[in-house]
Structure formats: structure tokens, C-alpha cells
Amino acid sequence: MIHRVVFPLAIALAVSACSGDGTNPFDDDTTTDDTTTDDDGTTIDDRGLPPGTTSPSPNTSITRSEAETETGGGTALNYEYRNDSGQDEFYVDNLPFDADNVYSRGTAVSSLGTAGSYAVYESAPTTTDPSTGTTVSTMTYRAIYGKSTSGQTQFAIVRSASYSDYGFGGFIYKRNATDSNGDAVSLVVPTCSGECTAQYTGDYAGIRVFSGSGGLEYTQGDAEMYIDFEDFNDGQSGVALYVYNRRIYDISGNDVTAAYMTALEAVDDSTTITNTGGGAYMPALRSVISPDNADANGEIVGSILSDVRNSDGTVTELESGNYYAILSGQNAEEVVGVLVVESEDPRIDGVTAQETGGFILYRQ
């Protein structure tokens, strides 16, 4: 697996990290790849869930992290938030040229999400050769960390701006063993007779990286999930996820949504895109509803996409990918998740964008 470096190490890069209780929020001694072996010896994974907890249940902690990909995703390991001495740092291992693996709180962009719910962290721009004392430039990595208000759930995403393909990084999301009060966390799925639909709302934030060009952008917006706990009749729940009001920011925090939307509308001069909110927001992401989206353990997986409606009435798909989530609570009161979508970037020919976003949503 080869990842082309866009910027030479001699170029100085910028710095950043997140808040918590000082303990490692992602430790889980019971997690390994959740895979089985097919008859031909091929390793397959159940329902498309990322690797993680081998024997999940409603009464246990569940951790899932990105599987390693040919483009560099899934290489990040040992995610850890550190604040035992007030340092507000985020640690992640197994990423090349990110100095000492410790990321500090962002400067240009310190938080994301409509309400600023999620913290941004930056790798150090330089490191020191311990033998010679020479200052050496590093590559540019950024991380987003989010933890729910109850402490039941959390997620983290890390990506790099320094590769001409998507580069090294990863994501992780988790239902914790205990909440912020030290109480055990589990899931009680509602039992209903008749109508039993719940609405969840909250913030969304993501990182965009590119294949065919270096660079990194942030996104933020709002997310809603609807769960019908009564249907389907085979015991599965119906799930619908929407991410809307998405805006794009460059690595310095400048809003570049309008430039993206202008380029999107210019892709085909024969039509005018009509469902993009006047260019103020990216098109909304919406999930594909399926009978096997959710299971009794509270784990959710499914496809998600966005599209644009042209002035001639046709619809063009823009982004596509998958989302993953976990329910938590005695009244199924919150859900944590991550999504990954890819699309052609309309601003540069031959460049594709990968957006990895996280969300924590609360039952209304």
C-alpha cells in the first residue's frame, strides 16, 4: 500500500487536541475484528459492521473502528483523550510523521458542530531529532473528538492533508461501559404495541480529504435520526438518518461552501441544480431504509447518499457511502455514529473527495 506525499517534509505544517475526564475513552479489552470465515476461506464481516467487539449485546460496551483500506484508512490505533493534568490532548498511534502522536487543541478551528459540540485537534508541525537536535517538519493531521453529555457514547476521526490520495487515518465510535457518573451503561430497546417511532437530533461534524490532490476541509451541520422500534415485523427496527445544513470550511476555518456550490452548478451548463438551498448548504445526506439496518444490540449500519435535482426534473447522485451507529441508554435516549461518503469534487477535474463525519444524537 503506497500513499503519495503531496507536500515535502521540509515544509512546516500547523498544530491541535479535546476535553474529557483524563481517562482513555476508547480502551476495550474485549474488542477484536468482528469477522467470520466464508466457505472459500474469505474473511467476511457481519452486516458490513466495522471491526470491533466480538460478542456484542445490549448490556455491554461496544467499540467499532475503521477497517484498514487500500487508501490508508483504518491505520490509526490506540485513540486516547488525555486531560489528567489539564493538558487537553488527544493521542493516536500508528500514523507516520505525526511527531509524537500527541495532538493539541485546534487553533484555527477549535470546535465543530452547529453548537460547537465536538473538539478539533492538530498534530504538531515539527519534531526534534533526538540524536542531533535538528528540527524536522511533519505532516498535517487533524482529529475530531466528540463525547455525549451523559458520557455514554463517543467518537473520534483522524485524517491527513498531506497525501495525494486519502492518506492515513481512521475512525472509532463506542458505547461506553460506564457513563460520566460511573454508572453502568446498557441499552433497553422500547417494547411497543402499535406506533413506536422516536426522533433523535444533534450536531454533525466531519473531515474531507481528497484523492488526486492534497488538502483537508471540515464540514459541520445538523443530523436527525428516526427509529421505528415496532416495524419491521421480523423484530428489526426501521431507521432513517438525515444530515442537512452542511457547510464546508477550509483548514484555516474559512467558509468555502459557496465556492463548492458554484462549481457544482457549473459542472453541466445545460441544467441548473435546484435543491441546494440557494448555495448556502451542501445537498442533504439521507440513508437507505432496509429491514436489516438495526439489531437487538443497538447496532445500526446502512447506506447513505446525497443527490441533486436538476432543472429538467432529473436527479443526479452526488455522494454515496455507509453509516454506522450504536444506540445507548435505559430509554434508548442517545445514538453515536460515523459515516463515510465519497464523491467527485466539482472544483478540480479528476479529484474525488472522501468525507468522514461523526454525530451524537439525543432522543426528543
Backbone hydrogen bonds in HBPLUS format (Angstrom, degrees):
<---DONOR---> <-ACCEPTOR-->    atom                        ^
c    i                          cat <-CA-CA->   ^        H-A-AA   ^      H-
h    n   atom  resd res      DA  || num        DHA   H-A  angle D-A-AA Bond
n    s   type  num  typ     dist DA aas  dist angle  dist       angle   num
A0164-SER N   A0004-ARG O   2.80 MM 160  5.48 157.1  1.86 146.2 153.3     1
A0006-VAL N   A0162-SER O   3.01 MM 156  5.40 164.7  2.03 119.4 124.4     2
A0011-ILE N   A0008-PRO O   3.05 MM   3  5.84 166.2  2.07 122.4 126.4     3
A0031-THR N   A0028-ASP O   3.37 MM   3  5.90 161.0  2.41 121.9 120.5     4
A0032-THR N   A0052-GLY O   3.04 MM  20  4.96 143.4  2.18 123.6 118.8     5
A0052-GLY N   A0032-THR O   2.99 MM  20  4.96 120.6  2.36 132.5 132.8     6
A0036-THR N   A0044-ILE O   2.85 MM   8  5.50 163.9  1.87 159.7 165.2     7
A0044-ILE N   A0036-THR O   2.88 MM   8  5.50 165.6  1.90 156.4 161.2     8
A0038-ASP N   A0042-THR O   2.77 MM   4  5.21 172.9  1.78 161.4 159.4     9
A0041-GLY N   A0038-ASP O   2.95 MM   3  5.30 160.8  1.99 117.1 120.2    10
A0048-GLY N   A0045-ASP O   3.48 MM   3  5.65 169.7  2.49 111.3 113.6    11
A0049-LEU N   A0046-ASP O   3.13 MM   3  6.08 177.1  2.13 132.4 133.3    12
A0065-SER N   A0051-PRO O   3.02 MM  14  5.86 157.3  2.07 161.0 167.8    13
A0053-THR N   A0063-THR O   3.09 MM  10  5.68 147.7  2.20 154.3 161.9    14
A0060-THR N   A0057-SER O   3.39 MM   3  5.53 170.5  2.40 112.8 112.5    15
A0187-LEU N   A0058-PRO O   2.71 MM 129  4.93 146.8  1.82 143.2 152.7    16
A0062-ILE N   A0175-ARG O   3.06 MM 113  5.17 145.3  2.19 131.7 142.4    17
A0175-ARG N   A0062-ILE O   2.87 MM 113  5.17 157.2  1.93 149.9 157.4    18
A0064-ARG N   A0173-TYR O   3.02 MM 109  5.60 164.4  2.04 168.0 172.0    19
A0173-TYR N   A0064-ARG O   2.93 MM 109  5.60 155.0  2.00 159.5 166.1    20
A0066-GLU N   A0171-PHE O   2.96 MM 105  5.35 155.4  2.02 145.0 147.8    21
A0069-THR N   A0073-GLY O   2.79 MM   4  5.07 149.8  1.88 143.0 143.0    22
A0072-GLY N   A0069-THR O   3.28 MM   3  5.50 167.4  2.30 109.4 111.1    23
A0074-GLY N   A0169-GLY O   3.02 MM  95  5.96 113.5  2.48 111.2 127.5    24
A0075-THR N   A0169-GLY O   3.04 MM  94  5.71 119.9  2.42 161.0 176.4    25
A0076-ALA N   A0169-GLY O   3.11 MM  93  5.20 162.7  2.14 128.8 126.9    26
A0077-LEU N   A0093-ASP O   2.94 MM  16  4.98 160.2  1.98 135.8 137.8    27
A0093-ASP N   A0077-LEU O   2.76 MM  16  4.98 166.7  1.78 161.7 157.7    28
A0080-GLU N   A0091-TYR O   2.83 MM  11  4.96 142.9  1.97 154.2 152.3    29
A0091-TYR N   A0080-GLU O   2.69 MM  11  4.96 172.3  1.69 160.2 162.4    30
A0082-ARG N   A0089-GLU O   2.81 MM   7  5.14 178.5  1.81 155.0 154.6    31
A0089-GLU N   A0082-ARG O   2.92 MM   7  5.14 174.8  1.93 157.2 159.0    32
A0086-GLY N   A0083-ASN O   3.26 MM   3  4.79 170.4  2.27 100.3 101.1    33
A0090-PHE N   A0103-TYR O   2.91 MM  13  5.02 165.3  1.93 146.4 151.2    34
A0103-TYR N   A0090-PHE O   2.65 MM  13  5.02 171.4  1.66 159.6 162.4    35
A0092-VAL N   A0101-ASN O   3.08 MM   9  5.51 156.8  2.13 150.8 157.9    36
A0139-MET N   A0097-PHE O   2.94 MM  42  5.65 172.1  1.94 159.5 162.1    37
A0101-ASN N   A0098-ASP O   3.44 MM   3  5.80 158.9  2.49 120.5 126.5    38
A0104-SER N   A0122-GLU O   2.96 MM  18  5.43 140.1  2.12 159.1 148.5    39
A0122-GLU N   A0104-SER O   2.81 MM  18  5.43 158.8  1.85 155.0 160.2    40
A0106-GLY N   A0120-VAL O   2.76 MM  14  5.24 157.7  1.81 146.7 140.4    41
A0120-VAL N   A0110-SER O   3.04 MM  10  5.10 164.3  2.06 124.1 122.7    42
A0112-LEU N   A0118-TYR O   2.72 MM   6  5.18 153.7  1.79 147.7 156.5    43
A0118-TYR N   A0112-LEU O   3.03 MM   6  5.18 174.1  2.04 154.7 152.8    44
A0116-GLY N   A0113-GLY O   2.78 MM   3  4.66 163.4  1.81 109.2 113.5    45
A0119-ALA N   A0145-TYR O   2.96 MM  26  5.35 144.5  2.09 166.2 158.3    46
A0145-TYR N   A0119-ALA O   2.92 MM  26  5.35 159.6  1.97 152.5 158.9    47
A0121-TYR N   A0143-ALA O   2.78 MM  22  4.95 157.5  1.83 147.0 150.5    48
A0143-ALA N   A0121-TYR O   2.88 MM  22  4.95 157.3  1.93 142.7 145.8    49
A0123-SER N   A0141-TYR O   3.13 MM  18  5.32 164.1  2.15 144.5 143.2    50
A0138-THR N   A0125-PRO O   2.99 MM  13  5.44 157.2  2.04 138.0 134.7    51
A0127-THR N   A0136-VAL O   2.76 MM   9  5.25 151.5  1.84 149.7 159.6    52
A0136-VAL N   A0127-THR O   2.71 MM   9  5.25 173.6  1.71 160.8 163.1    53
A0129-ASP N   A0134-THR O   2.83 MM   5  5.21 168.2  1.85 154.7 156.6    54
A0133-GLY N   A0129-ASP O   2.69 MM   4  5.03 150.6  1.78 151.3 157.6    55
A0161-ALA N   A0140-THR O   2.91 MM  21  5.50 155.9  1.97 150.5 158.4    56
A0142-ARG N   A0159-ARG O   2.89 MM  17  5.68 162.8  1.92 167.6 172.9    57
A0159-ARG N   A0142-ARG O   3.00 MM  17  5.68 155.8  2.06 161.1 167.7    58
A0144-ILE N   A0157-ILE O   2.81 MM  13  5.21 151.4  1.89 147.2 156.6    59
A0157-ILE N   A0144-ILE O   2.93 MM  13  5.21 148.7  2.03 145.9 154.4    60
A0146-GLY N   A0155-PHE O   3.00 MM   9  5.39 168.9  2.01 152.9 154.0    61
A0155-PHE N   A0146-GLY O   2.90 MM   9  5.39 153.6  1.97 148.6 154.6    62
A0148-SER N   A0153-THR O   2.94 MM   5  5.52 171.9  1.94 153.5 154.2    63
A0151-GLY N   A0148-SER O   3.06 MM   3  5.06 137.8  2.25  97.7 110.0    64
A0180-SER N   A0150-SER O   2.94 MM  30  5.94 176.9  1.94 147.7 146.9    65
A0176-ASN N   A0152-GLN O   2.70 MM  24  5.33 166.1  1.72 159.9 163.4    66
A0154-GLN N   A0174-LYS O   3.13 MM  20  5.54 148.2  2.23 147.5 153.8    67
A0174-LYS N   A0154-GLN O   2.90 MM  20  5.54 150.3  1.99 165.9 168.9    68
A0156-ALA N   A0172-ILE O   2.89 MM  16  5.38 151.4  1.97 154.1 156.0    69
A0172-ILE N   A0156-ALA O   2.93 MM  16  5.38 149.2  2.02 156.9 158.9    70
A0158-VAL N   A0170-GLY O   2.91 MM  12  5.48 162.8  1.94 165.0 164.6    71
A0170-GLY N   A0158-VAL O   2.94 MM  12  5.48 155.0  2.00 151.2 153.0    72
A0215-GLY N   A0161-ALA O   2.93 MM  54  4.29 174.8  1.93 131.3 131.5    73
A0212-GLY N   A0164-SER O   2.53 MM  48  5.22 170.9  1.54 167.0 164.5    74
A0185-VAL N   A0177-ALA O   2.87 MM   8  5.36 158.2  1.92 135.6 133.9    75
A0179-ASP N   A0183-ASP O   2.89 MM   4  5.53 147.8  1.99 148.2 157.6    76
A0182-GLY N   A0179-ASP O   2.98 MM   3  5.26 161.9  2.01 113.0 118.6    77
A0329-GLY N   A0186-SER O   2.89 MM 143  5.68 144.4  2.01 140.8 146.7    78
A0188-VAL N   A0329-GLY O   2.97 MM 141  6.34 155.2  2.03 153.5 146.7    79
A0229-PHE N   A0196-CYS O   2.89 MM  33  5.58 147.9  1.99 169.2 160.2    80
A0198-ALA N   A0227-ILE O   2.85 MM  29  5.30 158.7  1.90 147.1 151.7    81
A0227-ILE N   A0198-ALA O   2.97 MM  29  5.30 159.4  2.02 148.0 154.8    82
A0364-GLN N   A0199-GLN O   2.82 MM 165  5.70 161.8  1.85 163.0 163.5    83
A0200-TYR N   A0225-MET O   2.76 MM  25  5.01 149.9  1.85 156.5 162.6    84
A0225-MET N   A0200-TYR O   2.88 MM  25  5.01 155.7  1.93 137.7 144.1    85
A0201-THR N   A0362-TYR O   3.05 MM 161  5.46 153.9  2.12 137.9 137.8    86
A0362-TYR N   A0201-THR O   2.87 MM 161  5.46 164.2  1.90 142.7 141.2    87
A0202-GLY N   A0223-ALA O   3.12 MM  21  5.53 138.6  2.30 156.1 155.3    88
A0223-ALA N   A0202-GLY O   2.96 MM  21  5.53 159.8  2.01 157.7 154.8    89
A0204-TYR N   A0221-GLY O   3.04 MM  17  5.05 148.4  2.14 135.8 129.1    90
A0221-GLY N   A0204-TYR O   2.99 MM  17  5.05 153.3  2.06 137.3 135.4    91
A0205-ALA N   A0358-GLY O   3.15 MM 153  5.63 155.1  2.21 154.6 161.6    92
A0358-GLY N   A0205-ALA O   2.77 MM 153  5.63 158.7  1.82 166.3 164.3    93
A0206-GLY N   A0219-THR O   2.80 MM  13  4.87 158.3  1.84 135.8 136.7    94
A0219-THR N   A0206-GLY O   2.93 MM  13  4.87 152.3  2.00 127.4 127.2    95
A0207-ILE N   A0356-THR O   2.93 MM 149  5.47 152.4  2.00 142.3 147.1    96
A0356-THR N   A0207-ILE O   2.96 MM 149  5.47 165.3  1.99 153.7 155.1    97
A0208-ARG N   A0217-GLU O   2.71 MM   9  4.93 168.6  1.72 142.5 145.6    98
A0217-GLU N   A0208-ARG O   2.94 MM   9  4.93 156.6  1.99 141.4 147.3    99
A0209-VAL N   A0354-GLN O   2.97 MM 145  5.41 155.8  2.03 148.1 153.4   100
A0354-GLN N   A0209-VAL O   2.82 MM 145  5.41 164.3  1.84 158.2 160.5   101
A0211-SER N   A0352-THR O   2.89 MM 141  5.27 158.8  1.93 149.4 155.4   102
A0352-THR N   A0211-SER O   3.07 MM 141  5.27 159.3  2.12 147.7 152.7   103
A0218-TYR N   A0249-TYR O   2.76 MM  31  5.05 163.4  1.79 151.3 156.8   104
A0249-TYR N   A0218-TYR O   2.81 MM  31  5.05 160.1  1.85 147.2 149.4   105
A0220-GLN N   A0247-ARG O   3.16 MM  27  5.67 146.8  2.28 146.3 155.6   106
A0247-ARG N   A0220-GLN O   2.95 MM  27  5.67 151.6  2.03 155.9 164.2   107
A0222-ASP N   A0244-TYR O   2.89 MM  22  5.44 174.1  1.89 161.4 163.1   108
A0244-TYR N   A0222-ASP O   2.88 MM  22  5.44 153.8  1.95 149.7 158.1   109
A0224-GLU N   A0242-TYR O   2.84 MM  18  5.22 156.9  1.90 151.4 157.2   110
A0242-TYR N   A0224-GLU O   2.79 MM  18  5.22 160.1  1.82 161.1 165.0   111
A0226-TYR N   A0240-ALA O   2.79 MM  14  5.13 156.7  1.84 149.4 157.5   112
A0240-ALA N   A0226-TYR O   2.88 MM  14  5.13 150.2  1.97 149.1 156.2   113
A0228-ASP N   A0238-GLY O   2.78 MM  10  4.87 159.8  1.82 142.8 149.9   114
A0238-GLY N   A0228-ASP O   3.06 MM  10  4.87 149.7  2.15 138.7 138.6   115
A0238-GLY N   A0231-ASP O   2.83 MM   7  6.02 118.6  2.21 162.8 144.8   116
A0235-GLY N   A0232-PHE O   3.37 MM   3  6.10 146.4  2.49 121.2 122.2   117
A0287-SER N   A0241-LEU O   2.95 MM  46  5.21 143.3  2.08 154.9 158.8   118
A0243-VAL N   A0285-LEU O   2.93 MM  42  4.96 159.3  1.97 137.4 141.4   119
A0285-LEU N   A0243-VAL O   2.82 MM  42  4.96 155.4  1.88 150.0 154.8   120
A0282-MET N   A0246-ARG O   2.90 MM  36  5.34 162.5  1.93 146.8 152.4   121
A0256-VAL N   A0248-ILE O   2.89 MM   8  5.59 156.1  1.95 136.6 144.5   122
A0250-ASP N   A0254-ASN O   2.84 MM   4  5.35 155.1  1.90 147.7 151.7   123
A0253-GLY N   A0250-ASP O   2.85 MM   3  5.27 165.2  1.87 118.6 123.2   124
A0260-TYR N   A0256-VAL O   3.17 MM   4  6.46 156.7  2.23 150.7 157.2   125
A0261-MET N   A0257-THR O   2.90 MM   4  6.19 165.2  1.92 159.4 163.1   126
A0262-THR N   A0258-ALA O   2.87 MM   4  6.02 156.6  1.93 149.6 156.2   127
A0263-ALA N   A0259-ALA O   3.10 MM   4  6.24 159.3  2.14 142.7 147.9   128
A0264-LEU N   A0260-TYR O   2.89 MM   4  6.16 150.5  1.97 147.3 156.6   129
A0265-GLU N   A0261-MET O   3.00 MM   4  6.20 159.3  2.04 150.6 154.4   130
A0266-ALA N   A0262-THR O   3.13 MM   4  6.29 129.6  2.40 135.5 148.7   131
A0266-ALA N   A0263-ALA O   3.16 MM   3  5.03 132.6  2.40  91.5 104.7   132
A0267-VAL N   A0264-LEU O   3.31 MM   3  5.46 163.4  2.34 104.5 109.4   133
A0271-THR N   A0268-ASP O   3.30 MM   3  5.98 169.3  2.32 119.5 122.3   134
A0311-SER N   A0272-THR O   2.84 MM  39  5.10 117.2  2.24 127.1 145.2   135
A0274-THR N   A0309-ARG O   2.80 MM  35  5.70 171.6  1.80 174.1 176.3   136
A0279-GLY N   A0276-THR O   3.10 MM   3  5.50 146.1  2.22 108.1 117.7   137
A0280-ALA N   A0277-GLY O   3.15 MM   3  5.58 166.9  2.17 114.5 117.3   138
A0286-ARG N   A0305-LEU O   2.76 MM  19  5.56 160.1  1.79 159.0 163.4   139
A0305-LEU N   A0286-ARG O   2.98 MM  19  5.56 161.3  2.02 142.4 146.3   140
A0288-VAL N   A0303-SER O   2.89 MM  15  5.40 153.9  1.96 142.7 142.1   141
A0293-ASN N   A0290-SER O   3.37 MM   3  5.56 156.3  2.43 119.3 115.8   142
A0301-VAL N   A0293-ASN O   2.85 MM   8  5.19 151.5  1.93 142.5 151.7   143
A0295-ASP N   A0299-GLU O   3.04 MM   4  5.66 136.6  2.24 147.5 160.3   144
A0298-GLY N   A0295-ASP O   3.06 MM   3  5.62 164.3  2.08 117.6 122.1   145
A0327-LEU N   A0298-GLY O   2.79 MM  29  4.70 153.0  1.86 129.6 138.9   146
A0300-ILE N   A0325-ALA O   2.80 MM  25  4.90 163.2  1.83 145.3 143.9   147
A0325-ALA N   A0300-ILE O   2.84 MM  25  4.90 154.7  1.91 143.7 143.3   148
A0302-GLY N   A0323-TYR O   3.10 MM  21  5.54 151.0  2.19 152.8 153.2   149
A0323-TYR N   A0302-GLY O   2.85 MM  21  5.54 158.2  1.89 154.0 159.0   150
A0304-ILE N   A0321-GLY O   2.98 MM  17  5.44 157.5  2.03 128.0 129.0   151
A0321-GLY N   A0304-ILE O   2.92 MM  17  5.44 134.6  2.13 163.4 168.3   152
A0306-SER N   A0319-GLU O   3.04 MM  13  5.09 151.3  2.13 129.5 130.5   153
A0318-LEU N   A0306-SER O   2.84 MM  12  5.48 169.5  1.85 136.6 139.5   154
A0319-GLU N   A0306-SER O   3.34 MM  13  5.09 153.9  2.41 119.7 126.9   155
A0308-VAL N   A0316-THR O   2.85 MM   8  5.34 157.5  1.90 148.4 154.5   156
A0316-THR N   A0308-VAL O   2.86 MM   8  5.34 165.0  1.88 158.6 162.7   157
A0310-ASN N   A0314-THR O   2.78 MM   4  5.36 165.6  1.80 163.4 167.6   158
A0313-GLY N   A0310-ASN O   2.90 MM   3  5.41 159.7  1.95 120.9 123.5   159
A0320-SER N   A0342-GLU O   3.17 MM  22  5.71 150.6  2.26 145.6 153.7   160
A0342-GLU N   A0320-SER O   2.97 MM  22  5.71 157.7  2.02 146.9 147.3   161
A0322-ASN N   A0340-VAL O   3.07 MM  18  5.67 141.4  2.22 152.9 155.6   162
A0340-VAL N   A0322-ASN O   2.91 MM  18  5.67 159.8  1.96 166.2 172.9   163
A0324-TYR N   A0338-VAL O   2.79 MM  14  5.42 153.9  1.86 160.4 169.4   164
A0338-VAL N   A0324-TYR O   2.85 MM  14  5.42 148.6  1.95 151.8 162.3   165
A0326-ILE N   A0336-VAL O   2.82 MM  10  5.49 148.6  1.92 156.3 166.6   166
A0336-VAL N   A0326-ILE O   3.06 MM  10  5.49 157.3  2.11 150.7 153.1   167
A0328-SER N   A0334-GLU O   2.88 MM   6  5.48 140.5  2.04 165.3 161.6   168
A0334-GLU N   A0328-SER O   3.24 MM   6  5.48 158.1  2.29 157.2 155.5   169
A0332-ALA N   A0329-GLY O   3.12 MM   3  4.51 162.7  2.15 101.0  99.9   170
A0363-ARG N   A0333-GLU O   2.83 MM  30  4.89 167.3  1.85 140.1 139.4   171
A0335-VAL N   A0361-LEU O   2.95 MM  26  5.25 151.6  2.03 145.3 150.4   172
A0361-LEU N   A0335-VAL O   2.84 MM  26  5.25 165.5  1.86 158.7 162.6   173
A0337-GLY N   A0359-PHE O   2.94 MM  22  5.41 148.5  2.04 158.9 160.7   174
A0359-PHE N   A0337-GLY O   2.97 MM  22  5.41 150.9  2.05 149.3 149.0   175
A0339-LEU N   A0357-GLY O   2.84 MM  18  5.36 154.1  1.91 150.7 157.8   176
A0357-GLY N   A0339-LEU O   2.93 MM  18  5.36 154.3  2.00 147.1 155.4   177
A0341-VAL N   A0355-GLU O   2.97 MM  14  5.38 158.2  2.02 149.7 155.9   178
A0355-GLU N   A0341-VAL O   2.83 MM  14  5.38 163.6  1.86 160.7 165.8   179
A0343-SER N   A0353-ALA O   2.99 MM  10  5.38 143.9  2.12 147.0 155.3   180
A0353-ALA N   A0343-SER O   2.71 MM  10  5.38 162.6  1.74 162.9 169.0   181
A0345-ASP N   A0351-VAL O   2.85 MM   6  5.64 172.9  1.86 148.1 150.0   182
A0351-VAL N   A0348-ILE O   3.35 MM   3  5.79 150.9  2.44 137.9 134.2   183
